[in-house]
């Protein structure tokens, strides 16, 4: 049995798939676009945050309605360095993504099912049904074949603190916490005077995640901050890849006939695992160029260009994991946050200049010189 035919079927209703659907709705309203997503809610249970400088002005309209929280500045803290950066910061909640996408896409074009088999012009569902399309885009999440990975792992919880938490701006990194197991920081987003989203994040070699332990560390952090927790809600967790190297042709073989988006195509920052800026750029490009007749070739070419462009960021990821023992890894980020505001903004946006890269590597490294030189030699 087959569904009606579409111009594009997007397999996966997360951030990347949802933004593609929104961009096409805004700029190509004549197209018939469907989303295949097994979850009850598009976007799952996630928060995505970004700096104003991450998004091109022409693309702001794509995400403006998604923003739920906004602040004019953010802070970072390290054992030997604290700083406030006057860069506007924004957060999107998956509930809002779900609401906005459902308002844009016809109800019958959001198909709640799992995609079990994808072809360039057809998706087979776990129900046995088939959806025909002019093109298919796989946005179901990451693949790791051929990649040399570390991991960024986190648990986040929304804390209810009736007496108030006292924060008026986000703390994007508080690395004054224990560093014995590797680079670790706490991330705090003040949603209002009594509700604070707190996330415990750390970088390690393996993907294993002890959710109970990290939840306990959040409680410890709250207690040390003098916050009395009356309730917790909105727990989320994840294991995000940190890409140190690998073989792009193994990750995405040229013979693979299906187009990819999001983490499935490697469209994220190799060191920070930060995906929203690339997801916005990809969705904007898709709507403007609309290469539906050879979407796999076009998306793979875009992913290969991204891979080549982020070689420096993969070098920094190797430096973090291989040039420093776990308790000393924070020193690399502590030094980075001593650089200029503009350089930091360009780095997060994935738009570092050659001069930025030289500045990041200039001077005595904050880790073992011998090990740093070996990492640089490997990259040569």
Secondary structure, DSSP 8 states (H G I E B T S, - for coil): -B---EEEEEE--SHHHHHHHHHHHHH-TTS-EEEE--SSSTT-S-EEEEEGGGS-GGGHHHHGGGEEEEES-EEEEETTEEEEE---EEEEEHHHHHHHHHHHS-GGGEE-S-EEEEETTEEEETTS-EEEEEEEEE-S----TTEEEEEEEEEEEEEE-TT-----SEEEEE--S--TTSSEEEEEEESSSSEEEEEEEEEESS----HHHHHHHHHHHHHHTT----EEEEEEEEEEEEEEEE-HHHHS-TT--SEE-GGGGT-S-TTT---HHHHHHHHHHHHHH--GGGHHHHHHHHHHHHHHHTHHHHHHHHHHHHSS-GGGTHHHHHHHTTS-HHHHHHHHTT---HHHHHHHH-SS-SS-HHHHHHHHHHH-
